Amino acid sequence: MQAQILVTGPAERPVFHLTNGQISYIIGITERAAIPEQLYFGPAIRPQDSYDFLIDRENRNGVLLFAQDPASSLDYLSQEYPSYGHSDFRQPALQLTYPQGDQVTLLSYVSHRILSHKDPLPGLPASFGQAPGDTAVLELQLKDAGSGVRVTLQYAVFADVAAVTRSARLEQTGPETVWIDRAMSLALDLPDHDYELIHFYGGWAHEMNLERQPLQHGIYQVSSLRGVTSAVQNPLIALARPRADEFQGQVLGFNLLYSGNFLSQTETALSGTTRVLLGIHPDLFRWELKPGQSFQTPEAVMVYSQTGLNGMSQAFHDFYRRHLIRRPAGKALSPVLLNSWEGCYFNFDQDRLVSMAKAARDMGIDLFVLDDGWFGHRDDDTTSLGDWRPDRRKLPEGISGLSRRIHALDLQFGLWIEPEMVNPGTPIWEAHPDWVIRVPGKSASPSRNQYVLDMGRPEVVDNLFDQLCRVLDDAGVDYIKWDMNRHLSELYSHALPAGRQREMSHRYCLGVYQLYERLLARYPDILFESCSSGGQRFDAGMLYYAPQAWTSDNTDAVARLKIQYGTSMGYPLAAMGAHVSAVPNHQTGRVSSLALRSTVASFGTFGYELDPARLSAAEKAQIRLDIARFKKLQPILATGCFYRLISPFDQPDFCAWMAVSKDKRQAYIAAFRLLKVMGQERVRLPLAGLDPALLYEVRGPWQSGTPRYGDNLMAAGLILAGNKHDPNRQPDGQQGDFAVYTFTLEALAQT
Ligand code: GLA
């Protein structure tokens, strides 16, 4: 079914039904005051002429919008974009300050537009349609009677995914300046609070830990005021029915397409309803809106699943892969890369890099990435950020010379940058002290010896763009890792007057997006990977510019099981930067088999981050085989459906997951047994996502060779044996601690 917006009801009080056959989202307009009212979000329901039966009006006392109308308290109304000031005491989506100092807004429906295409949002990430007619867009125009403020609520529904996107545009058509104190991207009033909230917490090297808790009365905030989304909390949240699990039950998922300070909030208020809000964090935000000016909020997405958390993840994965991520033409699948960071850190010269690259090429790697340390005089992390001239001591032929040598090996060449940062002593620091975020007369806090440039200033973006073009123009760079290694403190922009300082964080984010957009326009073939000390800016906003993101600086395969498991809840495997690194691991000191490291990384973009000179001949031979195997499996992993079978958050010693091709004819399964536990010699692992009627050939350990039907594999499961102690065998990746078992399924031709 196509994406559709059906309009019924009288012209002054229309009802909008957004649907694609999978989900329905229904909006009404209230009889008095013409307030857009949320009527329904859930599985698709058949269109009807009227949805009056969804309107819930009871006589309730309290603060009333209209005298003599006991059903007119806004506190009980499910609204599309609640504003502050009248009789709704819950947290609003919109809060404005007017010239006389009051903050009272009431938005009423004026008109609407329905479009069959979706336009980009100015300066911001925005989802898009793939083909004509696969997208339906609704714009509701609202106005505040007293002030001239107009708000356009923007909705989109797509033919092929159970998702609705939301955003809002504000415009001052009146004669006076107003101030936006809060303009959220999404507000959703749900009729009850029988949900559990799922959200993600963490920090450097331990990102995306899943936490699930009953939704209780009051407000729960998932947020960042760090200038980036950060790994402390992620904007992704889900509301799951208490009985919903990985494969069954209702789950609503929400995310914000934004990379700065955010708020994802639930509020269960006096009527037992739940209000969900997502948007720019209103703390540290205030925007001056002069007559004639407009303000666009970032976009937010909500998905609906009746098949538990897995259904939610698949909806997110499909939505991002088809409607958000812009991959360079001809680069549908990510190249297998070798990144220099853990292999040599700052300690390299051209010869060492070329010899690493040669070894990489011999193992079947596609792309060699030079990480930090190639510019200025950067031998450690104390210097040179902001000075993007190649260090001729290490690279006598510059970046273009190195790139030529790498290309001559028939490898692609990639480069690390951290454009938003500056170290003291660099030309940019000396010449433009006012470009640095810090407050005159107050101390400024360093982090990793560096400070942040005020990306909200156009001249800063221009300078960085020019510097980077000088490096990139003739270097033939195929890939860029854009890093960002500290949070924003001592907020102050020298370019803004005192009364507009709270615009700074959002302007910063817009500046980052603008630099990305300009580089993408000039170098459309470059594949970007975003990074922020690992996964500190792993968010849906970044995915619009950089199709992949470095998931964590923790490259330990055992730690990665949790990090990648949590990340997969909202983000596709093809976006998750994942590398095989050396043992003992540089973060945890753990020694795990190459088989485990390679298998975990293959459920991501797949690459290596080590010094090939330290590999034995046997390891190199194995890596060659692993890469060849990954390349065969990559289409399933990158474009198929991902199923989590055993959660490392529930089972301390076990984790299992699988990917199935969209046509269900091929699958790849990995089961991880972290600690050898006696009494678990034989475990059955039921699979998921297969076609019950297809007969699959199963390849992997302990398989009899007899093909099995999909229903059989999903019900009876694969048998995992191999944990019995065999004194004659050393731990080798399939026995002992940190064991890994992989299986492939291939449907037989005649079925
Ligand atoms: C950050 C990144 C790493 C690496 C270093 C380089 O920590 O997350 O992958 O690029 O910076 O300094």
Residues whose N, C-alpha, C, O or C-beta is under 5 A from the ligand:
A	BS01	GLA	W341 D371 D372 C531 S532 S533 G534 D553
